[in-house]
Amino acid sequence: MNAKGTPDKLQQLVQTIRDLPALPEVVVRVMRMAEDPRSDAAAIARVIATDQAMAARVLKLANSAFYGLPRRVSTLSEAVVILGFRTIKNLAIAASTFELLNREIAGYWLQRGELWRHSLACAIGAQLVARRVGLSVAEEAFVSGLLHDIGKVAINLFVREQFDQIMERALNDRIPFVEAEEAVLGFNHAIAGALIAEKWNLPPTLVSVIRYHHQPSQAPDASTMVSVVHLADILSITLGIGIGGDGLYYTLEDGTLAMFELQQSDIDDLCAQIVEQMAQAANLQEQPEVAVR
């Protein structure tokens, strides 16, 4: 992953990313176990349960409307069995990034919790779009949408220091804020986010989604998931969920709706579902009692 910029700023960015917390060891172990055919649900549940805060959020997410389980699950083992290893892996990643996404991001005029709300809305939207268009890896959509803006955490300070210049460039040139970021700083939050994802050893497809979520046509692998998250991001921005100072001139890339054969009525329906599920997700910060078995 290449990032361009002045040597000083690029070095500062790399150091900032190095200073960000790594994924918890629990998540790293779950990621490894989820890919191992010898793993079993009970073993994965026991690993997650060693981090009570994460376990609580995984169980909360599993019981949320996002996954539409036919009945409430009360134990981690049940959740692993019903949802499957890949989905539980994604939920563990999502749960582990809550604190990082829930902080104030002053450089983008985002109060505490606003980046989390926008990221969650994009995650919900991505999952809804993926299911609507019959994407075979729809279970990856939630975590892809949730992490799309993780780079804002890394370049928050850079943006705050040069916000006026970035805003002026966006307004004068009538270009999206993300393009103005790169013009002024030499890099943008999508580039930074991809660097973070690489640091965390996340799958290459997820790195690509984060890097190209504003410009899917530039993704070298032409992943459909990039366009899914791009559309979900635009829907969340349109709904005004977690928009900060960067909410300028973001437009849907040409051909996105045609790619998915979506009409305006589909978009209206997706927006309504995002709003409904966001309302149902208001209690995700509450931590239930966790049982492994």
ZAMARGU-4260 file (C-alpha; in steps of 0.2 Angstrom, whole numbers, plus 5000, padded with zeros to 4 digits):
<rodrens>
0) 5000/5000/5000 | 5008/5016/4994 | 5004/5033/5002 | 5011/5049/4995 | 5015/5065/5004
5) 5029/5076/5010 | 5042/5065/5019 | 5039/5073/5036 | 5020/5071/5035 | 5021/5054/5028
10) 5033/5049/5042 | 5021/5056/5055 | 5007/5047/5048 | 5016/5030/5048 | 5021/5034/5066
15) 5003/5038/5071 | 4997/5022/5064 | 5011/5012/5073 | 5005/5021/5089 | 4987/5015/5087
20) 4983/5000/5097 | 4984/4983/5089 | 4969/4971/5087 | 4967/4962/5104 | 4975/4945/5105
25) 4958/4938/5108 | 4953/4944/5090 | 4969/4938/5082 | 4966/4921/5090 | 4948/4921/5084
30) 4953/4926/5066 | 4966/4911/5066 | 4953/4899/5073 | 4939/4904/5061 | 4950/4898/5047
35) 4955/4882/5055 | 4944/4867/5050 | 4949/4859/5066 | 4941/4872/5077 | 4925/4870/5086
40) 4912/4882/5092 | 4915/4879/5111 | 4933/4883/5109 | 4930/4899/5099 | 4917/4904/5112
45) 4930/4901/5127 | 4942/4912/5118 | 4930/4926/5116 | 4924/4925/5134 | 4941/4929/5140
50) 4938/4947/5136 | 4921/4951/5145 | 4918/4968/5137 | 4921/4961/5119 | 4911/4945/5123
55) 4896/4956/5128 | 4896/4966/5112 | 4898/4951/5101 | 4883/4944/5110 | 4873/4960/5108
60) 4877/4961/5090 | 4873/4943/5087 | 4855/4947/5095 | 4853/4963/5085 | 4841/4965/5071
65) 4856/4964/5059 | 4857/4946/5059 | 4838/4942/5061 | 4840/4926/5071 | 4824/4916/5074
70) 4827/4916/5093 | 4837/4926/5105 | 4854/4917/5109 | 4860/4918/5127 | 4877/4910/5125
75) 4892/4913/5115 | 4893/4895/5109 | 4875/4896/5103 | 4880/4912/5093 | 4895/4903/5085
80) 4885/4888/5080 | 4870/4898/5073 | 4880/4912/5064 | 4895/4902/5059 | 4914/4905/5061
85) 4916/4919/5048 | 4902/4929/5055 | 4908/4927/5073 | 4925/4932/5067 | 4918/4948/5059
90) 4908/4952/5075 | 4924/4950/5086 | 4933/4963/5074 | 4918/4974/5075 | 4917/4973/5094
95) 4936/4976/5096 | 4935/4992/5087 | 4921/5000/5096 | 4932/5011/5108 | 4942/5017/5093
100) 4927/5022/5083 | 4918/5029/5098 | 4930/5043/5102 | 4929/5061/5097 | 4936/5065/5080
105) 4938/5084/5082 | 4947/5086/5065 | 4931/5081/5056 | 4919/5090/5068 | 4913/5074/5075
110) 4908/5073/5093 | 4911/5057/5103 | 4900/5043/5096 | 4897/5051/5079 | 4910/5042/5070
115) 4903/5026/5078 | 4885/5030/5073 | 4891/5034/5055 | 4901/5018/5054 | 4887/5008/5061
120) 4874/5015/5049 | 4886/5011/5034 | 4888/4993/5041 | 4870/4991/5042 | 4868/4998/5025
125) 4881/4987/5017 | 4874/4972/5024 | 4856/4977/5018 | 4863/4980/5000 | 4873/4964/5000
130) 4858/4954/5004 | 4847/4964/4992 | 4858/4960/4978 | 4862/4942/4983 | 4880/4944/4986
135) 4888/4927/4991 | 4899/4935/5005 | 4886/4945/5012 | 4892/4941/5030 | 4908/4951/5026
140) 4898/4967/5022 | 4894/4972/5040 | 4913/4973/5046 | 4918/4981/5029 | 4905/4995/5032
145) 4910/4997/5050 | 4928/4999/5046 | 4927/5010/5030 | 4932/5026/5039 | 4944/5019/5052
150) 4958/5030/5044 | 4949/5046/5051 | 4956/5041/5068 | 4974/5041/5061 | 4973/5057/5052
155) 4962/5067/5064 | 4976/5078/5070 | 4983/5082/5052 | 4965/5087/5047 | 4962/5097/5062
160) 4978/5107/5059 | 4975/5111/5041 | 4956/5110/5041 | 4954/5128/5034 | 4965/5124/5019
165) 4956/5107/5015 | 4939/5115/5016 | 4944/5130/5005 | 4951/5118/4992 | 4935/5108/4993
170) 4924/5123/4991 | 4935/5132/4978 | 4938/5117/4967 | 4921/5109/4971 | 4929/5092/4974
175) 4925/5079/4988 | 4933/5082/5005 | 4943/5066/5003 | 4951/5073/4987 | 4954/5090/4996
180) 4962/5080/5010 | 4974/5072/4998 | 4978/5088/4988 | 4983/5097/5005 | 4990/5083/5015
185) 4997/5071/5002 | 4986/5057/5008 | 4968/5055/5014 | 4958/5045/5027 | 4955/5030/5015
190) 4974/5028/5012 | 4977/5029/5031 | 4963/5017/5034 | 4971/5004/5022 | 4987/5006/5031
195) 4979/5002/5048 | 4970/4987/5040 | 4987/4980/5034 | 4994/4983/5051 | 4980/4973/5059
200) 4983/4959/5046 | 4965/4960/5040 | 4960/4951/5024 | 4966/4960/5007 | 4948/4962/5001
205) 4944/4972/5017 | 4960/4982/5015 | 4954/4986/4997 | 4936/4991/5003 | 4944/5003/5015
210) 4956/5010/5002 | 4944/5013/4988 | 4927/5015/4996 | 4925/5033/4989 | 4931/5027/4972
215) 4927/5009/4968 | 4931/5010/4950 | 4950/5013/4955 | 4951/4997/4965 | 4963/4985/4955
220) 4953/4970/4960 | 4936/4977/4955 | 4928/4969/4971 | 4909/4971/4971 | 4910/4973/4990
225) 4919/4990/4987 | 4904/4996/4978 | 4892/4989/4991 | 4901/4999/5005 | 4902/5015/4993
230) 4884/5015/4991 | 4880/5011/5009 | 4892/5026/5014 | 4882/5038/5002 | 4866/5032/5010
235) 4872/5035/5027 | 4878/5053/5022 | 4862/5056/5013 | 4852/5052/5030 | 4864/5064/5039
240) 4870/5050/5051 | 4887/5055/5058 | 4892/5068/5046 | 4905/5080/5051 | 4915/5094/5042
245) 4919/5082/5028 | 4902/5080/5021 | 4905/5090/5005 | 4901/5085/4987 | 4901/5066/4990
250) 4893/5059/4975 | 4888/5041/4970 | 4900/5035/4957 | 4892/5033/4940 | 4885/5016/4936
255) 4884/5010/4954 | 4865/5008/4955 | 4865/5000/4937 | 4877/4988/4943 | 4866/4982/4957
260) 4850/4985/4946 | 4843/4996/4960 | 4829/5009/4957 | 4824/5024/4967 | 4811/5014/4976
265) 4825/5002/4982 | 4835/5016/4988 | 4820/5023/4998 | 4817/5006/5005 | 4835/5004/5010
270) 4836/5021/5019 | 4820/5017/5028 | 4828/5000/5034 | 4844/5009/5039 | 4834/5021/5050
275) 4824/5007/5058 | 4839/4997/5062 | 4849/5011/5069 | 4834/5015/5081 | 4835/4997/5086
280) 4854/4998/5088 | 4853/5012/5101 | 4856/5000/5115 | 4872/4992/5108 | 4883/5000/5121
285) 4874/4991/5135 | 4883/4976/5141 | 4872/4960/5144 | 4878/4946/5155 | 4888/4934/5145
290) 4888/4915/5146 | 4900/4904/5136 | 4888/4889/5136
</rodrens>
